[in-house]
Amino acid sequence: MNRIVAFLVGLVIVAVVIRASTFIVDQRQYAIVFQLGQIKRVVTEPGLYFRIPLLQNVEYQDNRILTIDTPVADRVQTSEKKNLLIDSFVRWRITDPRAFRVSFPAGERAAEERITTLVRDALNQAVNKRTVNEITSRQRDKAMEEIRVAVQESVKGLGVDIVDVRLKRVDFVPEISESVYRRMEAERKRVANEQRSIGAAESEKIRADADRQREVLLAEAYREAQKIKGEGDAKASAIYAQAFGQNPDFARFYRSLEAYRTTFRTRNDLLVIDPSSEFFRYMKSPDGKGPAR
């Protein structure tokens, strides 16, 4: 019984010693081994490692990309002396655990405060020399890269790397936003009116061209119609002349009947003329020669 108890006690002691002598480094971490307050070694690869119990202790650091997202937008002035509210965020990571531990003994919080201050200074420098239009659209990417490079230069040797700097939101301060919006609205209206004027001018031009083409088409159609009508009248006259030439007397008689039909269309038609006129020759005699009956 005593042997069993002694074995269990020995097993517990061995387990405690092994637990105190080993540590595990995750793939998302760095590990720094301290001995009597001094950095003994830095572990950057994941796995199981050993340390001297009671003499050495281990501190872990995150090796992933970290984000600093400031809750309050920075007030920055452009080269046009206009105030902007700029909301930004930074992505950074620890690249040298030893240098980072020496530079920031308080850990990530101290590093974030230092980086935030550096980003604010670089942001001011980048925005101060640019206009609103440049910082919001034309040179936005260039400004962000300029800020990143400036901050990276400032943290050189501190064991960190600035992966990216982004401007999330760029807005005017409340006291000038309304006037800016009104000015933008007026500019848009001016452009809209200009486009409407151009459209109206083009419309009148198209309408005038259509009217001109219409008149040309009508004139050509009328000319063609008159030409065809003239040819038809000529053919009709030729046919009449040929037909009437075979019997001139009948032709004269037919012409007179046509004249009577045209003149006396209704009962109320009245003609004031000398009864002895040639107009009534076929009413006087069927052959147009004898005395009237």
C-alpha positions as CSV (number, residue, x, y, z in Angstrom):
1,M,0.0,0.0,0.0
2,N,2.8,2.4,0.9
3,R,4.5,1.6,-2.4
4,I,1.4,2.5,-4.3
5,V,1.1,5.8,-2.5
6,A,4.7,6.6,-3.0
7,F,4.4,5.7,-6.7
8,L,1.4,8.0,-7.1
9,V,3.1,10.8,-5.3
10,G,6.2,10.3,-7.5
11,L,4.0,10.3,-10.6
12,V,2.3,13.5,-9.6
13,I,5.7,15.2,-8.9
14,V,7.0,14.1,-12.3
15,A,3.8,15.4,-14.0
16,V,4.2,18.7,-12.2
17,V,7.9,19.0,-13.1
18,I,7.1,18.1,-16.8
19,R,4.3,20.7,-16.8
20,A,6.5,23.3,-15.4
21,S,9.3,22.4,-17.7
22,T,7.4,22.5,-21.0
23,F,5.3,25.1,-22.9
24,I,3.4,25.0,-26.2
25,V,3.7,27.6,-28.9
26,D,0.6,28.0,-31.1
27,Q,0.9,28.8,-34.8
28,R,-0.7,32.1,-34.0
29,Q,1.8,33.1,-31.4
30,Y,5.4,34.0,-30.7
31,A,7.0,33.0,-27.4
32,I,9.7,34.9,-25.5
33,V,11.5,32.9,-22.8
34,F,12.8,35.1,-19.9
35,Q,15.4,34.1,-17.4
36,L,15.7,36.3,-14.3
37,G,13.9,39.2,-16.2
38,Q,16.3,39.0,-19.2
39,I,15.2,37.7,-22.6
40,K,16.9,34.3,-23.0
41,R,15.4,33.2,-26.4
42,V,12.6,33.9,-28.8
43,V,10.5,31.1,-30.3
44,T,8.8,31.8,-33.6
45,E,7.8,28.3,-34.7
46,P,4.9,26.4,-33.3
47,G,5.5,23.2,-31.3
48,L,6.4,21.9,-27.8
49,Y,9.4,23.4,-26.1
50,F,11.2,23.1,-22.7
51,R,12.3,25.6,-20.1
52,I,13.9,25.6,-16.7
53,P,11.2,25.5,-14.0
54,L,11.1,28.4,-11.5
55,L,14.0,30.0,-13.3
56,Q,12.5,30.8,-16.6
57,N,9.1,32.1,-17.6
58,V,7.4,32.5,-21.0
59,E,5.5,35.4,-22.5
60,Y,3.4,35.1,-25.6
61,Q,2.8,37.6,-28.4
62,D,0.2,37.5,-31.2
63,N,1.8,37.1,-34.7
64,R,-1.4,37.7,-36.6
65,I,-2.4,40.9,-38.4
66,L,-4.0,43.2,-35.9
67,T,-6.3,46.1,-36.5
68,I,-6.4,49.6,-34.9
69,D,-9.8,51.1,-35.5
70,T,-10.1,54.5,-33.8
71,P,-13.7,55.2,-32.5
72,V,-13.4,59.0,-33.0
73,A,-12.8,60.6,-36.4
74,D,-9.8,63.0,-36.7
75,R,-10.4,66.6,-37.6
76,V,-8.0,67.5,-40.4
77,Q,-7.6,70.7,-42.5
78,T,-7.0,70.6,-46.3
79,S,-4.8,72.9,-48.3
80,E,-8.0,74.9,-49.0
81,K,-8.4,75.5,-45.3
82,K,-11.5,73.3,-45.1
83,N,-12.0,71.1,-42.1
84,L,-12.6,67.4,-42.7
85,L,-13.6,64.5,-40.4
86,I,-11.5,61.5,-41.4
87,D,-12.2,58.1,-39.9
88,S,-9.3,55.6,-40.5
89,F,-8.0,52.2,-39.5
90,V,-4.6,50.6,-39.5
91,R,-3.5,47.0,-39.9
92,W,-0.2,46.0,-38.3
93,R,1.6,43.0,-37.0
94,I,4.6,42.1,-34.8
95,T,7.6,41.0,-36.9
96,D,10.4,41.1,-34.3
97,P,9.2,39.8,-30.9
98,R,12.4,40.8,-29.1
99,A,12.5,44.4,-30.4
100,F,8.8,44.7,-29.8
101,R,9.1,43.6,-26.2
102,V,12.0,46.0,-25.6
103,S,10.1,48.9,-27.3
104,F,6.7,48.3,-25.7
105,P,7.1,46.5,-22.3
106,A,3.4,47.2,-21.6
107,G,2.4,45.2,-24.7
108,E,0.0,45.7,-27.5
109,R,-2.0,48.5,-25.9
110,A,1.1,50.7,-25.7
111,A,2.0,49.9,-29.3
112,E,-1.5,50.8,-30.5
113,E,-1.3,54.1,-28.8
114,R,2.1,54.9,-30.4
115,I,0.9,53.8,-33.8
116,T,-2.3,55.8,-33.5
117,T,-0.3,58.9,-32.7
118,L,2.0,58.4,-35.6
119,V,-0.9,57.8,-38.0
120,R,-2.6,61.0,-36.9
121,D,0.6,63.0,-37.5
122,A,1.1,61.4,-41.0
123,L,-2.6,61.9,-41.8
124,N,-2.3,65.6,-41.0
125,Q,0.7,66.0,-43.3
126,A,-0.9,64.1,-46.2
127,V,-4.2,66.0,-46.0
128,N,-2.7,69.5,-45.4
129,K,-1.1,69.5,-48.8
130,R,-4.1,68.3,-50.7
131,T,-7.5,69.6,-51.7
132,V,-10.9,68.1,-50.8
133,N,-11.3,66.6,-54.2
134,E,-7.8,65.1,-54.1
135,I,-8.2,63.5,-50.7
136,T,-11.7,62.2,-51.4
137,S,-11.1,60.7,-54.9
138,R,-8.3,61.7,-57.2
139,Q,-5.4,61.0,-54.8
140,R,-7.0,59.0,-52.0
141,D,-5.0,55.8,-52.7
142,K,-1.8,57.8,-53.0
143,A,-2.4,59.6,-49.7
144,M,-3.1,56.3,-47.9
145,E,0.1,54.7,-49.2
146,E,2.0,57.9,-48.2
147,I,0.6,57.7,-44.7
148,R,1.6,54.0,-44.4
149,V,5.1,54.6,-45.6
150,A,5.5,57.5,-43.2
151,V,4.3,55.5,-40.2
152,Q,6.4,52.5,-41.3
153,E,9.5,54.7,-41.3
154,S,8.7,56.0,-37.9
155,V,8.3,52.5,-36.3
156,K,11.4,51.1,-37.9
157,G,13.4,49.2,-35.3
158,L,10.4,48.8,-32.9
159,G,9.6,45.3,-34.1
160,V,6.3,46.0,-35.9
161,D,5.3,46.3,-39.5
162,I,2.5,48.5,-40.8
163,V,0.6,46.4,-43.3
164,D,-2.0,48.9,-44.5
165,V,-3.7,52.2,-43.7
166,R,-7.2,53.0,-44.9
167,L,-9.5,56.0,-44.8
168,K,-12.9,54.6,-44.1
169,R,-14.9,57.9,-44.2
170,V,-14.1,61.4,-45.2
171,D,-16.7,64.0,-44.4
172,F,-17.1,67.7,-43.8
173,V,-17.5,69.0,-40.4
174,P,-21.2,69.8,-39.5
175,E,-20.9,73.6,-39.6
176,I,-19.8,73.6,-43.3
177,S,-21.6,70.5,-44.6
178,E,-24.8,72.3,-45.4
179,S,-23.1,75.1,-47.4
180,V,-21.1,72.5,-49.3
181,Y,-24.2,70.5,-50.1
182,R,-26.0,73.6,-51.3
183,R,-23.0,74.5,-53.5
184,M,-22.9,71.0,-54.9
185,E,-26.6,71.1,-55.6
186,A,-26.3,74.4,-57.4
187,E,-23.4,73.0,-59.5
188,R,-25.4,69.9,-60.4
189,K,-28.4,72.1,-61.4
190,R,-26.1,74.3,-63.6
191,V,-24.8,71.2,-65.4
192,A,-28.3,69.8,-65.8
193,N,-29.6,73.1,-67.3
194,E,-26.6,73.2,-69.6
195,Q,-27.3,69.6,-70.8
196,R,-31.0,70.5,-71.3
197,S,-30.0,73.5,-73.4
198,I,-27.7,71.4,-75.5
199,G,-30.5,68.8,-75.8
200,A,-33.0,71.5,-76.9
201,A,-30.6,72.9,-79.5
202,E,-30.0,69.4,-80.9
203,S,-33.8,68.8,-80.9
204,E,-34.4,72.0,-82.9
205,K,-31.6,71.1,-85.3
206,I,-33.1,67.6,-85.8
207,R,-36.6,69.0,-86.2
208,A,-35.4,71.6,-88.8
209,D,-33.5,68.9,-90.7
210,A,-36.6,66.7,-90.7
211,D,-38.8,69.6,-91.9
212,R,-36.4,70.3,-94.7
213,Q,-36.3,66.7,-95.8
214,R,-40.1,66.6,-95.7
215,E,-40.3,69.6,-98.0
216,V,-37.8,68.1,-100.4
217,L,-39.7,64.8,-100.4
218,L,-43.0,66.6,-101.0
219,A,-41.5,68.7,-103.8
220,E,-40.0,65.7,-105.5
221,A,-43.2,63.8,-105.1
222,Y,-45.2,66.7,-106.5
223,R,-42.8,67.1,-109.4
224,E,-43.0,63.3,-110.2
225,A,-46.8,63.4,-109.9
226,Q,-47.1,66.4,-112.3
227,K,-44.7,64.6,-114.7
228,I,-46.8,61.5,-114.6
229,K,-50.0,63.5,-114.9
230,G,-48.7,65.5,-117.8
231,E,-47.6,62.2,-119.5
232,G,-51.1,60.8,-118.9
233,D,-52.8,64.0,-120.2
234,A,-50.6,63.8,-123.3
235,K,-51.5,60.2,-123.9
236,A,-55.2,60.9,-123.3
237,S,-55.1,63.8,-125.7
238,A,-53.4,61.7,-128.3
239,I,-56.0,58.9,-127.8
240,Y,-58.8,61.5,-128.0
241,A,-57.3,63.1,-131.1
242,Q,-56.9,59.7,-132.8
243,A,-60.4,58.7,-131.9
244,F,-62.0,62.0,-132.8
245,G,-59.9,62.2,-136.0
246,Q,-61.8,59.2,-137.4
247,N,-65.1,61.1,-137.3
248,P,-64.8,64.9,-136.7
249,D,-68.6,65.4,-136.8
250,F,-69.1,62.9,-134.0
251,A,-66.2,64.5,-132.1
252,R,-67.8,67.9,-132.3
253,F,-71.2,66.5,-131.2
254,Y,-69.6,64.6,-128.3
255,R,-67.8,67.8,-127.2
256,S,-71.0,69.7,-127.3
257,L,-72.8,67.1,-125.2
258,E,-70.0,67.2,-122.7
259,A,-70.3,71.0,-122.6
260,Y,-74.1,70.8,-122.1
261,R,-73.7,68.2,-119.3
262,T,-71.1,70.4,-117.5
263,T,-73.1,73.6,-117.9
264,F,-76.5,72.2,-116.9
265,R,-75.7,70.0,-114.0
266,T,-78.9,70.9,-111.9
267,R,-82.3,72.3,-112.6
268,N,-81.3,75.6,-111.0
269,D,-78.4,76.3,-113.4
270,L,-79.0,79.4,-115.4
271,L,-77.1,80.5,-118.5
272,V,-77.5,84.0,-120.0
273,I,-76.4,83.7,-123.6
274,D,-77.6,84.7,-127.2
275,P,-80.0,82.0,-128.4
276,S,-78.3,82.2,-131.9
277,S,-74.9,81.4,-130.4
278,E,-72.9,78.4,-131.7
279,F,-73.3,76.9,-128.3
280,F,-76.8,75.8,-129.2
281,R,-76.1,74.5,-132.7
282,Y,-76.8,70.8,-131.8
283,M,-80.0,71.9,-130.0
284,K,-81.2,73.5,-133.2
285,S,-80.4,70.5,-135.4
286,P,-79.1,67.0,-134.6
287,D,-76.4,67.4,-137.2
288,G,-75.5,70.9,-136.1
289,K,-76.2,72.3,-139.6
290,G,-79.9,72.7,-140.2
291,P,-82.4,75.2,-138.6
292,A,-83.5,74.6,-135.1
293,R,-86.7,72.7,-134.6
